[in-house]
Amino acid sequence: MITAVVLKFLLFAAALILVVVLVRRAFKKPNRAKSQPDRIRMPKFVLITAWVLLGLGLFMSLLAFGSGNMRDPVPFRIASVVMVAGGLLFLLMYNNWYIAPGRDEIAFGTIFGVAKVIRYSDIADYRMVDRGGQRMLFVKSSTGTKFSVNLAAYDVSPLLAHIEFHRLNGRWPVGGELRTPQP
């Protein structure tokens, strides 16, 4: 017979393996918007997490605010409201955030729905940093617009080609000087 400790360990290991598989799959296959295929969105597990949090939060709030038999319903009510708010935040992030690397510029949307564009020739500063084993690119334009992206998760090869050209030549390419394949 399986003891409780072994069962807990097996369940924890199974959940950990499931999370690792989902994260690896999300990084290997980009999630493109159906209406605009040039836009790369957040992985689908963000959307799934949003709906799970929203559903569980609404169910918990139904129990917390509808049941009069609880000894102390306040913590349960707070937890349900936090879960609903978290689900809405994840849904907002998934719907609004995107990146669209193009031939001459990179367009992106913030989690609050603000669309921004940085022309490659307007890049004032860029740097690559390793954070937790992931390579991050930070870009700042001459107008002050900032953009950061995880290079392991998102394909921004046109931007990287322009940065490499700038690094080698000391200037940004003009017109059609640099031909980059579209993703």
N, CA and C of each residue as an Amber inpcrd file, in Angstrom:
protein
   549
   0.8370000  -1.1720000   0.0000000   0.0000000   0.0000000   0.0000000
   0.8910000   1.2470000   0.0000000   0.4710000   2.2810000  -0.7130000
   1.2410000   3.5180000  -0.8400000   0.9550000   4.4050000   0.3750000
   2.0190000   4.8660000   0.9910000   1.8390000   5.7500000   2.1380000
   1.4920000   7.1530000   1.6560000   1.0260000   7.9770000   2.5560000
   0.6110000   9.3420000   2.2210000   1.7810000  10.1840000   1.7350000
   2.9480000   9.9970000   2.3150000   4.1310000  10.7750000   1.9230000
   4.5400000  10.4310000   0.4950000   4.5400000   9.1630000   0.1510000
   4.9050000   8.7420000  -1.2000000   3.8830000   9.2600000  -2.2040000
   2.6090000   9.1930000  -1.8590000   1.5520000   9.6890000  -2.7370000
   1.6920000  11.1900000  -2.9650000   1.9740000  11.9540000  -1.9090000
   2.1820000  13.3930000  -2.0550000   3.3720000  13.6760000  -2.9600000
   4.4550000  12.9190000  -2.7680000   5.6490000  13.1050000  -3.5940000
   5.3410000  12.8080000  -5.0630000   4.6190000  11.7380000  -5.3440000
   4.2820000  11.3720000  -6.7120000   3.3740000  12.4210000  -7.3660000
   2.3990000  12.9180000  -6.6260000   1.5190000  13.9570000  -7.1650000
   2.2810000  15.2430000  -7.4410000   3.1810000  15.6160000  -6.5400000
   3.9850000  16.8140000  -6.7340000   4.8950000  16.6590000  -7.9590000
   5.5270000  15.4910000  -8.0970000   6.4050000  15.2400000  -9.2410000
   5.6230000  15.2690000 -10.5500000   4.4300000  14.6980000 -10.5640000
   3.6060000  14.7010000 -11.7730000   3.2020000  16.1260000 -12.1480000
   2.8220000  16.9230000 -11.1510000   2.4470000  18.3170000 -11.4240000
   3.6450000  19.1120000 -11.9360000   4.8170000  18.8860000 -11.3540000
   6.0270000  19.5840000 -11.7850000   6.3940000  19.2100000 -13.2170000
   6.3000000  17.9410000 -13.5620000   6.5960000  17.4990000 -14.9240000
   5.5960000  18.1050000 -15.9060000   4.3370000  18.1660000 -15.5450000
   3.3190000  18.7690000 -16.4060000   3.6160000  20.2400000 -16.6560000
   3.9940000  20.9690000 -15.6360000   4.3100000  22.3910000 -15.7850000
   5.5330000  22.5720000 -16.6820000   6.5610000  21.7650000 -16.4830000
   7.7730000  21.8700000 -17.3090000   7.4520000  21.5850000 -18.7730000
   6.6490000  20.5670000 -19.0430000   6.2750000  20.2320000 -20.4180000
   5.4740000  21.3720000 -21.0460000   4.5320000  21.9380000 -20.3150000
   3.7380000  23.0440000 -20.8520000   4.5890000  24.2750000 -21.1460000
   5.5070000  24.6000000 -20.2680000   6.3620000  25.7660000 -20.4800000
   7.2910000  25.5400000 -21.6690000   7.8710000  24.3600000 -21.7830000
   8.7490000  24.0700000 -22.9340000   7.9880000  24.1450000 -24.2400000
   6.7620000  23.6300000 -24.2660000   5.9590000  23.6730000 -25.4790000
   5.6120000  25.1080000 -25.8340000   5.3210000  25.9240000 -24.8310000
   4.9740000  27.3190000 -25.0850000   6.1460000  28.0780000 -25.6880000
   7.3760000  27.7480000 -25.2770000   8.5420000  28.4500000 -25.8040000
   8.9440000  27.9460000 -27.1890000   8.5980000  26.7180000 -27.5210000
   8.9930000  26.1710000 -28.8170000   8.0530000  26.5840000 -29.9400000
   6.7880000  26.7630000 -29.6490000   5.8070000  27.0710000 -30.6860000
   5.1970000  28.4480000 -30.4070000   5.5160000  29.4460000 -31.2400000
   4.9550000  30.7760000 -30.9760000   3.4500000  30.8000000 -31.2180000
   2.7750000  31.6140000 -30.4490000   1.3320000  31.7620000 -30.5460000
   1.0510000  32.9940000 -31.3980000   0.6330000  32.8040000 -32.6270000
   0.3540000  33.9170000 -33.5370000  -1.1250000  34.2570000 -33.5000000
  -1.4270000  35.5570000 -33.6040000  -2.8180000  36.0120000 -33.6420000
  -3.4390000  35.5690000 -34.9700000  -4.6590000  35.0520000 -34.9350000
  -5.3070000  34.5640000 -36.1550000  -5.6550000  35.7060000 -37.1040000
  -6.1120000  36.8220000 -36.5760000  -6.5090000  37.9380000 -37.4330000
  -5.3070000  38.6900000 -38.0030000  -4.1960000  38.6880000 -37.2870000
  -2.9770000  39.3680000 -37.7490000  -1.7850000  38.4380000 -37.5050000
  -1.4280000  37.5990000 -38.4940000  -0.4020000  36.5820000 -38.2780000
   1.0060000  37.1300000 -38.0230000   1.2350000  38.4130000 -38.2810000
   2.5670000  38.9620000 -38.0000000   2.7610000  39.2250000 -36.5130000
   1.6990000  39.2080000 -35.7420000   1.7780000  39.4510000 -34.2910000
   2.0040000  38.1570000 -33.5290000   2.9740000  38.1920000 -32.6270000
   3.2370000  37.0560000 -31.7480000   2.6480000  37.3980000 -30.3830000
   1.8090000  36.5140000 -29.8740000   1.1370000  36.7540000 -28.5970000
   1.7760000  35.9410000 -27.4840000   1.2510000  36.1170000 -26.2830000
   1.7000000  35.3220000 -25.1420000   1.3020000  33.8630000 -25.3520000
   1.9860000  32.9410000 -24.6850000   1.6150000  31.5220000 -24.8160000
   0.1780000  31.2630000 -24.3540000  -0.4210000  30.2170000 -24.9090000
  -1.8220000  29.9080000 -24.5970000  -2.0440000  29.5380000 -23.1370000
  -0.9930000  29.0590000 -22.4420000  -1.2130000  28.6970000 -21.0530000
  -1.5380000  29.9270000 -20.1970000  -1.1830000  31.1220000 -20.6580000
  -1.5860000  32.3410000 -19.9450000  -3.1020000  32.4980000 -20.0240000
  -3.6630000  32.2290000 -21.2000000  -5.1200000  32.2890000 -21.3690000
  -5.8110000  31.2070000 -20.5400000  -5.2470000  30.0040000 -20.5370000
  -5.8310000  28.9120000 -19.7510000  -5.7810000  29.2420000 -18.2610000
  -4.6400000  29.7920000 -17.8140000  -4.5100000  30.2020000 -16.4140000
  -5.5330000  31.2710000 -16.0590000  -5.7540000  32.2030000 -16.9760000
  -6.7360000  33.2690000 -16.7330000  -8.1270000  32.6960000 -16.5140000
  -8.5350000  31.7880000 -17.3960000  -9.8830000  31.2310000 -17.2750000
 -10.0190000  30.3330000 -16.0430000  -8.9680000  29.6060000 -15.6900000
  -9.0200000  28.7620000 -14.4860000  -9.1490000  29.6400000 -13.2390000
  -8.3240000  30.6920000 -13.1510000  -8.4080000  31.5990000 -11.9980000
  -9.7710000  32.2730000 -11.9300000 -10.2590000  32.7230000 -13.0730000
 -11.5550000  33.3980000 -13.0990000 -12.6770000  32.4510000 -12.6900000
 -12.6650000  31.2270000 -13.2220000 -13.7090000  30.2640000 -12.8830000
 -13.6750000  29.8560000 -11.4230000 -12.4830000  29.5250000 -10.9230000
 -12.3750000  29.1430000  -9.5070000 -12.7080000  30.3160000  -8.5880000
 -12.2760000  31.5090000  -8.9680000 -12.5770000  32.6870000  -8.1460000
 -14.0680000  32.9690000  -8.0820000 -14.7580000  32.8390000  -9.2210000
 -16.2130000  33.0530000  -9.2230000 -16.9320000  31.9740000  -8.4170000
 -16.4750000  30.7340000  -8.5350000 -17.0720000  29.6550000  -7.7480000
 -16.8440000  29.8850000  -6.2560000 -15.6080000  30.2750000  -5.8900000
 -15.3060000  30.5450000  -4.4810000 -16.1220000  31.7230000  -3.9610000
 -16.2970000  32.7510000  -4.7860000 -17.0760000  33.9080000  -4.3240000
 -18.5450000  33.5420000  -4.1550000 -19.0460000  32.6520000  -4.9980000
 -20.4170000  32.1790000  -4.8390000 -20.5730000  31.4700000  -3.5000000
 -19.5920000  30.6390000  -3.1470000 -19.6360000  29.9540000  -1.8620000
 -19.4180000  30.9190000  -0.6930000 -18.4580000  31.8280000  -0.8480000
 -18.0880000  32.7200000   0.2590000 -19.1730000  33.7360000   0.5700000
 -19.7940000  34.2880000  -0.4730000 -20.7920000  35.3300000  -0.2330000
 -22.2020000  34.7700000  -0.1070000 -22.3930000  33.5210000  -0.5380000
 -23.7300000  32.9500000  -0.4920000 -24.0030000  32.0650000   0.7070000
 -22.9670000  31.5680000   1.3200000 -23.1450000  30.6470000   2.4340000
 -23.1360000  31.4220000   3.7490000 -24.0960000  31.1770000   4.5760000
 -24.1560000  31.8330000   5.8800000 -23.6620000  30.9420000   7.0000000
 -23.2020000  29.7370000   6.6770000 -22.8090000  28.7690000   7.7030000
 -21.3270000  28.7950000   8.0460000 -20.5740000  29.7390000   7.5210000
 -19.1330000  29.7710000   7.7780000 -18.8440000  30.4680000   9.0960000
 -17.7940000  29.9920000   9.7700000 -17.3700000  30.6300000  11.0210000
 -16.7710000  32.0020000  10.7650000 -15.8020000  32.0690000   9.8200000
 -15.1380000  33.3270000   9.4910000 -15.0190000  33.4180000   7.9650000
 -16.0110000  34.0170000   7.2990000 -16.0110000  34.0280000   5.8300000
 -15.0820000  35.0820000   5.2100000 -14.5380000  35.9860000   6.0080000
 -13.7560000  37.0920000   5.4470000 -12.5220000  36.6160000   4.6730000
 -11.6730000  35.7230000   5.2100000 -10.5110000  35.2820000   4.4160000
 -10.9080000  34.5830000   3.1160000 -11.9760000  33.8020000   3.1650000
 -12.4480000  33.1080000   1.9790000 -12.9570000  34.1120000   0.9510000
 -13.6300000  35.1490000   1.3960000 -14.1140000  36.1960000   0.4960000
 -12.9570000  36.9640000  -0.1320000 -11.9590000  37.2900000   0.6700000
 -10.7910000  38.0120000   0.1530000 -10.0780000  37.1620000  -0.8970000
  -9.8940000  35.8830000  -0.6010000  -9.2150000  34.9900000  -1.5490000
  -9.9910000  34.8810000  -2.8560000 -11.3090000  34.8330000  -2.7820000
 -12.1040000  34.7190000  -4.0070000 -12.0100000  35.9950000  -4.8470000
 -12.0220000  37.1420000  -4.2030000 -11.8990000  38.4120000  -4.9310000
 -10.5100000  38.5310000  -5.5610000  -9.4750000  38.1160000  -4.8350000
  -8.1120000  38.1570000  -5.3770000  -7.9960000  37.2260000  -6.5840000
  -8.5960000  36.0480000  -6.5370000  -8.5360000  35.1220000  -7.6670000
  -9.2740000  35.6740000  -8.8840000 -10.4230000  36.2950000  -8.6760000
 -11.1490000  36.8960000  -9.7960000 -10.3260000  38.0400000 -10.3980000
  -9.7440000  38.8770000  -9.5430000  -8.9180000  39.9890000 -10.0390000
  -7.6890000  39.4640000 -10.7870000  -7.0580000  38.4140000 -10.2720000
  -5.9120000  37.8110000 -10.9510000  -6.2980000  37.2270000 -12.3040000
  -7.4340000  36.5580000 -12.3750000  -7.9150000  36.0140000 -13.6380000
  -8.1910000  37.1090000 -14.6570000  -8.8080000  38.2040000 -14.2010000
  -9.0630000  39.3300000 -15.1050000  -7.7670000  39.9730000 -15.5750000
  -6.7760000  40.0710000 -14.6810000  -5.4840000  40.6410000 -15.0570000
  -4.7840000  39.7620000 -16.0970000  -4.7830000  38.4500000 -15.9030000
  -4.1740000  37.5470000 -16.8790000  -4.9020000  37.6280000 -18.2230000
  -6.2350000  37.7430000 -18.1940000  -7.0140000  37.8660000 -19.4230000
  -6.6780000  39.1700000 -20.1410000  -6.5500000  40.2410000 -19.3910000
  -6.1680000  41.5430000 -19.9470000  -4.7780000  41.4670000 -20.5760000
  -3.8390000  40.8270000 -19.8790000  -2.4780000  40.6850000 -20.4050000
  -2.4840000  39.8980000 -21.7110000  -3.2030000  38.8000000 -21.7510000
  -3.2200000  37.9590000 -22.9470000  -3.8410000  38.6880000 -24.1370000
  -4.9200000  39.4180000 -23.8970000  -5.6150000  40.0850000 -24.9960000
  -4.8500000  41.2780000 -25.5490000  -4.0940000  41.9800000 -24.7340000
  -3.4790000  43.2290000 -25.1700000  -2.0220000  43.1260000 -25.5760000
  -1.2690000  42.1880000 -25.0330000   0.1720000  42.1430000 -25.2650000
   0.4850000  41.4070000 -26.5570000   1.3510000  41.9750000 -27.3660000
   1.8340000  41.3260000 -28.5800000   3.1370000  41.9930000 -29.0090000
   3.8770000  41.3050000 -29.8830000   5.0140000  41.9140000 -30.5670000
   4.8970000  41.5620000 -32.0420000   5.3000000  42.4960000 -32.8860000
   5.2500000  42.2940000 -34.3330000   6.5250000  42.8470000 -34.9500000
   7.5840000  42.0150000 -35.0240000   8.8220000  42.4940000 -35.6390000
   8.6540000  42.5940000 -37.1450000   8.9620000  43.7560000 -37.6870000
   8.8390000  43.9780000 -39.1210000  10.1920000  44.2490000 -39.7530000
  10.1670000  44.6570000 -41.0100000  11.4080000  44.9050000 -41.7430000
  12.1350000  46.1440000 -41.2280000  11.3990000  47.2190000 -40.8920000
  12.0320000  48.4780000 -40.4770000  11.7100000  48.8950000 -39.0490000
  10.7990000  48.1800000 -38.4000000  10.3720000  48.5840000 -37.0580000
   9.8140000  47.3920000 -36.3120000   9.7210000  47.5560000 -35.0150000
   9.0560000  46.5460000 -34.2010000   7.8620000  47.2220000 -33.5320000
   6.6960000  46.6500000 -33.7380000   5.4750000  47.1550000 -33.1210000
   5.1380000  46.2270000 -31.9640000   4.6270000  46.8070000 -30.8920000
   4.2620000  45.9840000 -29.7450000   3.1380000  46.6450000 -28.9780000
   2.3990000  45.8300000 -28.2630000   1.3130000  46.3130000 -27.4210000
   1.6150000  45.9880000 -25.9730000   1.3250000  46.9340000 -25.0900000
   1.5550000  46.7080000 -23.6670000   0.3680000  45.9630000 -23.0760000
   0.4840000  45.5330000 -21.8300000  -0.6120000  44.7890000 -21.2120000
  -1.8340000  45.6650000 -20.9880000  -1.6650000  46.9860000 -21.0400000
  -2.7990000  47.8800000 -20.8700000  -3.3880000  48.3340000 -22.1940000
  -2.9150000  47.7630000 -23.3220000  -3.5120000  48.0280000 -24.6250000
  -2.9050000  49.1930000 -25.3840000  -1.8110000  49.7550000 -24.9250000
  -1.1730000  50.8660000 -25.6210000  -0.2730000  50.2830000 -26.7080000
  -0.5140000  50.6730000 -27.9660000   0.3030000  50.2040000 -29.0800000
   1.4830000  51.1560000 -29.2650000   2.6770000  50.5910000 -29.3810000
   3.8910000  51.3850000 -29.5470000   4.7070000  50.8300000 -30.6980000
   5.5480000  51.6860000 -31.2730000   6.4050000  51.2930000 -32.3860000
   7.7900000  51.8820000 -32.1530000   8.8100000  51.0630000 -32.3990000
  10.1920000  51.5440000 -32.3680000  10.8010000  51.2390000 -33.7310000
  11.1860000  52.2890000 -34.4360000  11.9180000  52.1020000 -35.6930000
  13.3360000  51.6800000 -35.3430000  13.8720000  50.7360000 -36.1000000
  15.2130000  50.2370000 -35.8060000  16.2550000  51.3470000 -35.8800000
  16.0630000  52.2880000 -36.7770000  17.0270000  53.3850000 -36.9050000
  16.9370000  54.3800000 -35.7510000  15.8790000  54.3140000 -34.9590000
  15.6980000  55.2190000 -33.8120000  16.1850000  54.6140000 -32.5010000
  16.7820000  53.4410000 -32.5460000  17.2430000  52.7990000 -31.3120000
  18.4400000  53.5610000 -30.7730000  18.3170000  54.0420000 -29.5540000
  19.3950000  54.7990000 -28.9140000  20.2860000  53.8980000 -28.0730000
  19.7030000  52.8680000 -27.4730000  20.4710000  51.9980000 -26.5940000
  19.8520000  50.6090000 -26.6060000  20.6870000  49.6050000 -26.5400000
  20.2200000  48.2290000 -26.4280000  21.2380000  47.4510000 -25.6140000
  20.7310000  46.4430000 -24.9100000  21.6250000  45.5820000 -24.1460000
  20.9680000  44.2240000 -23.9690000  21.8210000  43.2050000 -23.9080000
  21.3530000  41.8430000 -23.6790000  21.8550000  41.3940000 -22.3170000
  20.9540000  40.8050000 -21.5530000  21.2650000  40.3980000 -20.1880000
  20.7590000  38.9740000 -19.9850000  21.5380000  38.1670000 -19.2630000
  21.0820000  36.8360000 -18.8730000  20.3820000  36.9400000 -17.5230000
  19.1280000  36.5250000 -17.4910000  18.3450000  36.5310000 -16.2450000
  17.7630000  35.1540000 -16.0280000  18.2380000  34.5000000 -15.0110000
  17.7070000  33.1800000 -14.6770000  17.8570000  32.1770000 -15.8030000
  18.9470000  32.2400000 -16.5420000  19.1560000  31.3120000 -17.6330000
  18.4640000  31.7100000 -18.9210000  17.7340000  32.8080000 -18.9300000
  17.0490000  33.2950000 -20.1240000  17.7370000  34.5660000 -20.6160000
  17.9100000  34.6730000 -21.9160000  18.5510000  35.8520000 -22.5020000
  17.4750000  36.8960000 -22.7790000  17.6420000  38.0690000 -22.1840000
  16.6870000  39.1720000 -22.3350000  17.3280000  40.2830000 -23.1610000
  16.5320000  40.9260000 -24.0060000  16.9780000  42.0680000 -24.7930000
  16.1930000  43.2880000 -24.3330000  16.9200000  44.3460000 -23.9940000
  16.3150000  45.6080000 -23.5900000  16.6620000  46.6510000 -24.6400000
  15.6480000  47.3370000 -25.1750000  15.8420000  48.3320000 -26.2250000
  15.2000000  49.6410000 -25.7660000  15.8960000  50.7530000 -26.0420000
  15.3520000  52.0780000 -25.7470000  15.5190000  52.9380000 -26.9930000
  14.4460000  53.5860000 -27.4140000  14.5130000  54.4190000 -28.6140000
  14.9200000  55.8420000 -28.2440000  15.1990000  56.6360000 -29.2650000
  15.5890000  58.0230000 -29.0320000  14.4240000  58.8490000 -28.4920000
  13.1940000  58.3770000 -28.6590000  12.0290000  59.0850000 -28.1230000
  11.7020000  58.6670000 -26.6880000  12.4440000  57.6890000 -26.1640000
  12.2320000  57.2410000 -24.7890000  11.3830000  55.9950000 -24.6590000
  10.8750000  55.4730000 -25.7620000  10.0780000  54.2500000 -25.7200000
  10.9790000  53.0710000 -25.3770000  10.5360000  52.2570000 -24.4310000
  11.3250000  51.1100000 -23.9870000  10.6170000  49.8160000 -24.3730000
  11.4250000  48.8100000 -24.6650000  10.9070000  47.5060000 -25.0600000
  11.8550000  46.4420000 -24.5230000  11.3020000  45.3870000 -23.9610000
  12.1260000  44.2650000 -23.5110000  11.4440000  42.9710000 -23.9320000
  12.2810000  41.9710000 -24.2450000  11.7430000  40.7050000 -24.7310000
  12.6720000  39.5680000 -24.3180000  12.0740000  38.4210000 -24.0430000
  12.8050000  37.2020000 -23.7600000  13.1480000  36.5560000 -25.1040000
  14.4280000  36.5060000 -25.4430000  14.8410000  36.0040000 -26.7510000
  14.6120000  34.5090000 -26.9130000  14.5450000  33.7630000 -25.8190000
  14.2870000  32.3290000 -25.9120000  12.8150000  32.0460000 -26.2210000
  11.9400000  32.9720000 -25.8760000  10.5140000  32.7360000 -26.0450000
   9.9450000  33.3430000 -27.3240000  10.5320000  34.4280000 -27.8070000
   9.9490000  35.1550000 -28.9350000  10.9910000  35.3720000 -30.0230000
  10.5870000  35.1570000 -31.2740000  11.4670000  35.3160000 -32.4230000
  11.4330000  36.7700000 -32.8930000  12.5080000  37.4770000 -32.6410000
  12.6380000  38.8630000 -33.0950000  13.8850000  38.9650000 -33.9780000
  14.0100000  38.0180000 -34.9170000  15.2050000  37.9490000 -35.7520000
  15.4460000  39.2110000 -36.5790000  14.4160000  39.9250000 -37.1050000
  14.7170000  41.1800000 -37.8150000  15.3890000  42.2180000 -36.9070000
  14.9310000  42.3260000 -35.6790000  15.5440000  43.2550000 -34.7290000
  16.9730000  42.8410000 -34.4170000  17.1980000  41.5580000 -34.2150000
  18.5420000  41.0700000 -33.9210000  19.4850000  41.2730000 -35.1080000
  18.9820000  41.1320000 -36.3470000  19.8090000  41.3580000 -37.5300000
  20.2230000  42.8250000 -37.6160000  19.3090000  43.7380000 -37.2970000
  19.6410000  45.1660000 -37.3030000  20.6480000  45.5070000 -36.2040000
  20.4810000  44.8970000 -35.0470000  21.4290000  45.1390000 -33.9490000
  22.8130000  44.6040000 -34.3120000  22.8610000  43.4400000 -34.9370000
  24.1470000  42.8840000 -35.3580000  24.8070000  43.7770000 -36.4170000
  24.0220000  44.3070000 -37.3580000  24.5580000  45.2300000 -38.3630000
  25.1240000  46.4760000 -37.6820000  24.3940000  47.0050000 -36.7140000
  24.8630000  48.1870000 -35.9720000  26.1420000  47.8810000 -35.1970000
  26.2070000  46.7130000 -34.6110000  27.3880000  46.3350000 -33.8400000
  28.6210000  46.2250000 -34.7450000  28.4390000  45.6790000 -35.9380000
  29.5630000  45.4850000 -36.8570000  29.9790000  46.7700000 -37.5790000
  29.0060000  47.6080000 -37.9620000  29.2880000  48.7780000 -38.7970000
  29.2470000  50.1060000 -38.0590000  28.7200000  50.1270000 -36.8540000
  28.6550000  51.3710000 -36.0970000  27.5450000  52.3050000 -36.5260000
  26.6860000  51.8490000 -37.3920000  25.5430000  52.6520000 -37.8480000
  24.3830000  51.7140000 -38.1560000  23.1850000  52.2980000 -38.2340000
  22.0070000  51.5080000 -38.5530000  21.8670000  51.4100000 -40.0610000
  21.3520000  50.3000000 -40.5850000  21.1790000  50.1810000 -42.0410000
  20.1140000  51.1540000 -42.5460000  20.2750000  51.5960000 -43.7870000
  19.3200000  52.5140000 -44.4010000  18.5640000  51.7990000 -45.5030000
  17.3290000  52.2480000 -45.7260000  16.5130000  51.7310000 -46.8210000
  16.4800000  50.2230000 -46.8840000  16.8290000  49.6700000 -48.0320000
  16.8130000  48.2310000 -48.2260000  18.1870000  47.6070000 -48.0840000
  19.0820000  48.2700000 -47.3630000  20.4560000  47.7830000 -47.2190000
  20.5210000  46.4150000 -46.5330000  19.6500000  46.1770000 -45.6130000
  19.6560000  44.9120000 -44.8910000  18.3800000  44.1650000 -45.2170000
  18.5020000  43.0280000 -45.8250000  17.3400000  42.1970000 -46.1540000
  17.1840000  41.1530000 -45.0740000  16.0630000  41.2130000 -44.3440000
  15.8030000  40.2240000 -43.3070000  14.5750000  39.4320000 -43.6650000
  14.5940000  38.1400000 -43.4510000  13.4040000  37.3370000 -43.7390000
  12.2850000  37.6660000 -42.7640000  11.0750000  37.7140000 -43.2670000
   9.9240000  37.9580000 -42.3910000   9.5600000  36.6660000 -41.6870000
   9.2230000  36.7390000 -40.3830000   8.8740000  35.5070000 -39.6460000
   7.5650000  34.9300000 -40.1150000
